[in-house]
Amino acid sequence: MTTPAHPPKRQRTLTPALLAVMCIALFGFGTFFLNYSTLVTIGTDMGLTAVTAGTVLTIMMGAVVVVQPLTPILNYRFGPRMTFLIALSLQALGNLLSLVTQFPLFALIGGGIIGGLGFGILVVIGTAAVPSTVAPERLGKALGYFGGTTSSATALGAPVGLWLINIMPVTSFRWLTFALVLLALPALVAIPQQHRPHGATAQQAPRNYEGGMQWAGLITVLLPVAIALTTFGLLLAFGPAATHASPALYIVSMQLFAIIGRFLASSALDQRTPVSVMNVGMAITLTGLLFTALLPAGAALIIAMMILGFGIGAVQASSLLLCFEQSGSTNRGSVAWNMTFDIGLGMAGLVGGFGFTYWGPAMTYIVCAIVLTMAGLFFALYFKTPRTPDAKQAAMNL
């Protein structure tokens, strides 16, 4: 008598390792944006001018970007768990250094640089570690959970920081941010040290990103991402083009649907190719952007910004997976994607300052839509057919 074969065990998406990465991202991202949104306010309260405090903010963001290419070296040398620990330790140290109120400029610059280095490491290692936490066929949904966590922490951190700094002393606020970083430390025990995807053997690698760098493909992916994130940053910093529009309501609506779009698009990536999802995401983004540029304040504009946010979320999700493919490595792909993300947000200030001054808000957003259309068409044409037989087989596997 033979024993009936048991059905294969269904792989989980929310594995302990993925939950640990999400926990670290929640506190790490949340703490950074608590500091980001309050740095200028704290600096002016310490006696610095607004220009000096704003310059410190730029220096902090520079530290975030500069350290990102070095993160794969740390990951290779020490493994994900220790790299996460380095990132959190730098963030905690930056908060402590900011407590040196006797030397406000030194405290803000030193704390900003050290905390920025920690955050720069965190964003890269967090993204790169996700594939090792789940089975390969669950990667899309796992990236959706991770992206939803980071987007939520970002969206909540800024307004909560501005609220807290008005109801508590700066010293208490700094101790609070230091304590929030410490809350992430217990999650380190669940971080895997192996880079192999959870549940996969050496022979089982449906999504294997180990390969050469495809520079043309990577640039083709990152160009529309940079433009989309610049537009996103424009709306966050300057608000919609419509006059008499309260920016907060519209921005919150856009951010909420960006989170939803990123999660749903990431889930779709387990059944659809990232190219097709990104094409749809860019089409949705362009539709929302054009209506956002032209509509007056009101319910229709809120809906347009919801559509825009959903599209940008879909572009973020699909482009991340494409960066993994085109760079041949989750580490390199994470670096390229996160640097593009931060540079795009940084460019928003320059584009908005020039565009809003010489073109006006509506024309600035229309110009962004035109440039994004050109980049999107180039992307669609480039990926219309697989570049090589190997690439064709890889696309079929996805």
C-alpha positions as CSV (number, residue, x, y, z in Angstrom):
1,M,0.0,0.0,0.0
2,T,1.5,3.3,-1.1
3,T,1.2,6.5,0.8
4,P,-0.5,9.2,-1.1
5,A,1.7,12.1,-2.1
6,H,1.2,15.2,-0.2
7,P,0.6,18.4,-2.2
8,P,3.5,20.8,-2.2
9,K,3.6,23.2,0.6
10,R,2.4,26.6,-0.4
11,Q,5.1,29.3,0.0
12,R,4.4,32.2,2.2
13,T,4.8,35.8,1.1
14,L,4.9,37.4,4.6
15,T,7.8,35.3,5.9
16,P,9.5,36.2,9.2
17,A,12.5,37.6,7.2
18,L,10.3,39.8,5.0
19,L,8.4,41.1,8.1
20,A,11.8,41.9,9.7
21,V,12.9,43.9,6.6
22,M,9.6,45.7,6.6
23,C,9.9,46.5,10.4
24,I,13.4,47.9,9.9
25,A,12.2,50.0,6.9
26,L,9.2,51.3,8.8
27,F,11.3,52.7,11.7
28,G,14.3,53.6,9.5
29,F,12.4,55.5,6.8
30,G,9.9,57.0,9.3
31,T,12.7,58.3,11.5
32,F,14.6,59.8,8.6
33,F,11.6,61.7,7.3
34,L,10.7,62.9,10.8
35,N,14.2,64.5,10.7
36,Y,13.9,65.6,7.1
37,S,10.7,67.6,7.6
38,T,11.9,69.3,10.8
39,L,15.6,70.0,10.1
40,V,15.0,73.6,8.8
41,T,12.6,74.4,11.6
42,I,15.1,73.1,14.2
43,G,18.0,74.9,12.6
44,T,16.2,78.3,12.6
45,D,15.2,77.8,16.2
46,M,18.9,77.2,17.0
47,G,19.7,80.6,15.5
48,L,20.7,79.6,12.0
49,T,19.3,81.4,9.0
50,A,16.7,79.7,6.8
51,V,19.3,79.6,3.9
52,T,21.9,78.0,6.1
53,A,19.5,75.4,7.5
54,G,18.3,74.7,3.9
55,T,21.9,74.1,2.9
56,V,22.3,71.6,5.7
57,L,19.3,69.8,4.3
58,T,20.9,69.6,0.9
59,I,24.2,68.3,2.5
60,M,22.2,65.6,4.2
61,M,20.6,64.5,1.0
62,G,24.0,64.5,-0.7
63,A,25.3,62.1,1.9
64,V,22.3,59.8,1.2
65,V,23.1,59.6,-2.5
66,V,26.9,59.4,-2.2
67,V,27.0,56.3,0.0
68,Q,24.6,54.3,-2.0
69,P,27.1,52.9,-4.5
70,L,29.2,51.6,-1.6
71,T,26.4,49.6,0.0
72,P,26.8,46.5,-2.2
73,I,30.4,46.3,-1.0
74,L,29.3,46.3,2.6
75,N,26.6,43.7,1.8
76,Y,29.1,41.5,0.1
77,R,31.7,41.8,2.9
78,F,29.4,41.6,6.0
79,G,26.1,40.2,4.8
80,P,22.6,41.8,5.0
81,R,22.2,41.5,8.8
82,M,25.4,43.4,9.7
83,T,24.8,46.0,6.9
84,F,21.4,46.7,8.3
85,L,23.0,47.1,11.7
86,I,25.5,49.6,10.3
87,A,22.7,51.6,8.7
88,L,20.6,51.7,11.9
89,S,23.7,52.5,14.1
90,L,24.6,55.5,11.8
91,Q,21.0,56.8,12.0
92,A,21.0,56.5,15.8
93,L,24.4,58.2,16.1
94,G,23.2,61.0,13.9
95,N,20.3,61.6,16.2
96,L,22.5,61.6,19.2
97,L,25.0,64.0,17.6
98,S,22.1,66.4,16.9
99,L,21.7,66.8,20.6
100,V,24.9,68.8,20.9
101,T,23.0,72.1,21.1
102,Q,26.1,74.2,22.2
103,F,27.4,74.0,18.6
104,P,24.2,74.1,16.5
105,L,25.8,74.2,13.1
106,F,28.2,71.4,13.9
107,A,25.4,69.4,15.4
108,L,23.1,69.8,12.4
109,I,25.7,69.2,9.8
110,G,27.4,66.3,11.6
111,G,24.1,64.7,12.6
112,G,22.7,65.2,9.1
113,I,25.7,63.7,7.3
114,I,26.0,60.7,9.6
115,G,22.2,60.1,9.6
116,G,22.1,60.5,5.9
117,L,24.8,58.0,5.4
118,G,22.9,55.5,7.5
119,F,19.7,56.1,5.5
120,G,21.5,55.8,2.2
121,I,22.8,52.4,3.2
122,L,19.3,51.4,4.5
123,V,17.4,52.2,1.3
124,V,19.8,50.1,-0.8
125,I,20.2,47.1,1.5
126,G,16.5,47.1,2.2
127,T,15.5,46.8,-1.4
128,A,18.4,44.3,-2.2
129,A,17.5,42.1,0.7
130,V,13.8,41.5,-0.3
131,P,14.5,38.8,-2.9
132,S,16.3,36.7,-0.2
133,T,13.2,36.7,2.0
134,V,10.7,34.9,-0.2
135,A,10.4,32.3,-2.8
136,P,11.1,33.6,-6.3
137,E,7.5,33.3,-7.5
138,R,6.5,35.6,-4.6
139,L,9.0,38.3,-5.3
140,G,6.5,40.7,-6.9
141,K,4.1,40.7,-4.0
142,A,7.0,40.9,-1.5
143,L,8.3,44.0,-3.2
144,G,4.8,45.4,-3.0
145,Y,4.6,44.9,0.8
146,F,8.1,46.4,1.1
147,G,7.3,49.4,-1.1
148,G,4.0,50.0,0.7
149,T,5.8,50.1,4.0
150,T,8.5,52.5,2.8
151,S,5.9,54.7,1.0
152,S,3.7,54.8,4.1
153,A,6.6,55.6,6.4
154,T,7.6,58.4,4.0
155,A,4.1,59.8,3.7
156,L,3.5,59.8,7.5
157,G,6.9,60.8,8.7
158,A,6.9,64.4,7.2
159,P,3.5,65.6,8.6
160,V,3.9,63.8,11.9
161,G,7.4,65.4,12.3
162,L,6.0,68.9,11.7
163,W,3.2,68.2,14.2
164,L,5.5,66.8,16.9
165,I,8.1,69.6,16.7
166,N,5.3,72.1,17.5
167,I,4.2,70.3,20.7
168,M,7.4,69.1,22.2
169,P,10.9,70.5,22.9
170,V,13.6,69.8,20.3
171,T,15.7,67.7,22.8
172,S,12.7,65.5,23.5
173,F,12.0,65.2,19.8
174,R,15.6,64.0,19.2
175,W,15.5,61.4,22.0
176,L,12.2,60.2,20.4
177,T,13.8,59.7,17.0
178,F,16.8,58.0,18.6
179,A,14.4,55.6,20.4
180,L,12.4,54.8,17.2
181,V,15.6,53.6,15.6
182,L,16.3,51.3,18.5
183,L,12.9,49.7,18.1
184,A,14.1,48.3,14.8
185,L,17.1,46.5,16.3
186,P,15.3,43.3,17.5
187,A,14.1,42.6,13.9
188,L,17.8,42.0,12.9
189,V,17.7,38.5,14.3
190,A,15.3,37.4,11.5
191,I,17.3,38.9,8.7
192,P,18.8,36.1,6.5
193,Q,22.6,36.1,5.9
194,Q,22.2,34.1,2.7
195,H,21.6,35.9,-0.6
196,R,19.8,32.9,-2.1
197,P,16.1,33.5,-2.4
198,H,14.0,31.9,0.4
199,G,12.8,28.4,-0.5
200,A,15.0,28.2,-3.6
201,T,17.9,25.7,-4.2
202,A,20.9,26.3,-6.3
203,Q,19.2,24.6,-9.2
204,Q,15.9,26.4,-8.7
205,A,16.2,30.1,-9.7
206,P,13.2,31.2,-11.8
207,R,14.3,34.8,-11.3
208,N,18.1,34.7,-11.5
209,Y,19.6,38.2,-11.7
210,E,23.3,37.2,-11.7
211,G,24.6,38.4,-15.0
212,G,26.2,41.3,-16.8
213,M,25.2,44.9,-16.8
214,Q,23.0,46.0,-19.7
215,W,23.8,49.7,-19.7
216,A,21.5,50.7,-22.6
217,G,18.5,48.8,-21.0
218,L,19.2,50.1,-17.5
219,I,19.3,53.8,-18.8
220,T,16.2,53.2,-20.8
221,V,14.4,52.1,-17.6
222,L,15.8,54.8,-15.4
223,L,15.1,57.8,-17.6
224,P,11.3,57.7,-17.3
225,V,11.6,56.9,-13.6
226,A,13.7,60.0,-13.1
227,I,11.2,62.2,-14.9
228,A,8.2,60.6,-13.1
229,L,9.9,61.1,-9.7
230,T,10.8,64.7,-10.6
231,T,7.1,65.3,-11.4
232,F,6.2,63.6,-8.1
233,G,8.6,65.9,-6.2
234,L,7.3,69.0,-8.0
235,L,3.8,68.2,-6.7
236,L,5.1,67.5,-3.2
237,A,7.1,70.7,-3.0
238,F,5.0,73.1,-5.0
239,G,1.5,71.6,-5.1
240,P,-0.9,71.4,-8.1
241,A,-1.1,74.1,-10.8
242,A,-4.7,75.1,-9.9
243,T,-5.1,78.3,-8.0
244,H,-6.9,78.4,-4.7
245,A,-6.1,74.7,-4.2
246,S,-5.2,73.5,-0.7
247,P,-2.0,71.5,-1.4
248,A,-2.3,69.2,1.6
249,L,-5.5,67.5,0.6
250,Y,-4.4,66.9,-3.0
251,I,-0.9,65.7,-2.0
252,V,-2.3,63.2,0.6
253,S,-4.6,61.8,-2.0
254,M,-1.8,61.4,-4.5
255,Q,0.5,59.7,-1.9
256,L,-2.2,57.3,-0.8
257,F,-2.8,56.1,-4.3
258,A,0.9,55.9,-5.0
259,I,1.1,53.4,-2.2
260,I,-1.9,51.4,-3.5
261,G,-0.5,51.5,-7.1
262,R,2.9,50.3,-6.0
263,F,1.4,47.4,-4.0
264,L,-1.1,46.3,-6.7
265,A,1.5,46.6,-9.5
266,S,4.1,44.6,-7.5
267,S,1.5,41.9,-7.0
268,A,0.8,41.9,-10.7
269,L,4.5,41.3,-11.5
270,D,4.1,37.7,-10.3
271,Q,1.9,37.1,-13.4
272,R,2.8,39.8,-15.8
273,T,6.1,41.0,-17.3
274,P,7.6,44.2,-15.7
275,V,7.7,45.8,-19.2
276,S,4.0,45.5,-19.7
277,V,3.2,46.7,-16.1
278,M,5.5,49.7,-16.6
279,N,3.9,50.6,-19.9
280,V,0.5,50.7,-18.3
281,G,1.9,52.6,-15.3
282,M,3.4,55.3,-17.6
283,A,0.1,55.6,-19.5
284,I,-1.8,56.1,-16.3
285,T,0.8,58.6,-15.0
286,L,0.5,60.7,-18.2
287,T,-3.3,60.7,-18.1
288,G,-3.3,61.9,-14.5
289,L,-0.5,64.4,-15.1
290,L,-2.3,66.1,-18.0
291,F,-5.6,66.4,-16.1
292,T,-3.6,67.6,-13.0
293,A,-2.1,70.4,-15.1
294,L,-5.3,71.6,-16.6
295,L,-8.1,71.0,-14.1
296,P,-9.2,73.7,-11.6
297,A,-9.4,73.0,-7.9
298,G,-12.1,70.6,-6.8
299,A,-13.2,67.0,-6.8
300,A,-12.1,66.3,-10.4
301,L,-8.5,67.5,-9.5
302,I,-8.4,65.2,-6.5
303,I,-9.4,62.3,-8.8
304,A,-6.7,63.3,-11.3
305,M,-4.0,63.3,-8.7
306,M,-5.2,60.0,-7.4
307,I,-4.8,58.6,-10.9
308,L,-1.4,60.2,-11.2
309,G,-0.3,58.8,-7.8
310,F,-1.5,55.3,-8.8
311,G,0.5,55.5,-12.1
312,I,3.7,56.7,-10.4
313,G,3.4,53.8,-7.9
314,A,3.1,51.3,-10.7
315,V,6.1,52.8,-12.4
316,Q,8.1,52.5,-9.2
317,A,7.2,48.8,-8.7
318,S,7.9,47.7,-12.3
319,S,11.0,49.7,-12.8
320,L,12.6,48.2,-9.7
321,L,12.3,44.7,-11.0
322,L,13.5,45.8,-14.4
323,C,16.6,47.4,-12.7
324,F,17.3,44.0,-11.2
325,E,17.2,42.4,-14.6
326,Q,19.1,45.0,-16.6
327,S,21.9,45.4,-14.0
328,G,22.2,41.6,-13.5
329,S,22.2,41.9,-9.7
330,T,19.8,42.9,-7.0
331,N,22.6,44.9,-5.3
332,R,23.5,46.9,-8.5
333,G,19.8,47.3,-9.4
334,S,18.9,48.6,-5.9
335,V,21.7,51.2,-6.1
336,A,20.7,52.4,-9.5
337,W,17.0,52.6,-8.7
338,N,17.4,54.3,-5.3
339,M,19.9,56.8,-6.6
340,T,17.6,57.7,-9.5
341,F,14.7,58.0,-7.0
342,D,16.6,60.5,-4.8
343,I,18.1,62.4,-7.7
344,G,14.7,62.8,-9.3
345,L,13.2,64.2,-6.1
346,G,16.2,66.5,-5.8
347,M,15.8,67.8,-9.4
348,A,12.2,68.8,-8.6
349,G,13.5,71.9,-6.7
350,L,15.5,73.1,-9.7
351,V,12.8,72.3,-12.3
352,G,10.1,73.9,-10.1
353,G,12.1,77.0,-9.4
354,F,12.8,77.6,-13.1
355,G,9.5,76.4,-14.5
356,F,7.1,78.1,-12.1
357,T,9.1,81.4,-12.5
358,Y,9.3,81.5,-16.3
359,W,6.5,79.1,-17.6
360,G,4.0,79.0,-14.9
361,P,2.7,75.9,-13.0
362,A,0.4,74.5,-15.7
363,M,2.9,74.8,-18.5
364,T,5.6,73.3,-16.2
365,Y,3.5,70.2,-15.7
366,I,2.7,70.0,-19.4
367,V,6.4,70.2,-20.3
368,C,7.0,67.3,-17.8
369,A,4.2,65.3,-19.5
370,I,5.8,65.9,-23.0
371,V,9.2,64.8,-21.8
372,L,7.8,61.8,-20.0
373,T,5.9,60.8,-23.2
374,M,9.1,60.9,-25.2
375,A,10.9,58.8,-22.6
376,G,8.0,56.4,-22.4
377,L,7.9,55.9,-26.2
378,F,11.6,55.2,-26.3
379,F,11.1,52.7,-23.4
380,A,8.3,50.9,-25.2
381,L,10.2,50.7,-28.5
382,Y,13.3,49.5,-26.9
383,F,11.6,46.7,-25.0
384,K,9.1,45.9,-27.8
385,T,11.0,42.7,-28.6
386,P,13.6,40.9,-26.5
387,R,17.1,42.0,-27.4
388,T,18.6,38.5,-27.5
389,P,17.4,34.9,-27.4
390,D,18.4,34.6,-23.8
391,A,16.5,37.8,-23.0
392,K,13.5,36.3,-24.8
393,Q,13.6,33.2,-22.7
394,A,14.0,35.3,-19.5
395,A,10.9,37.3,-20.4
396,M,8.9,34.1,-21.0
397,N,10.0,32.8,-17.6
398,L,8.7,36.0,-16.0
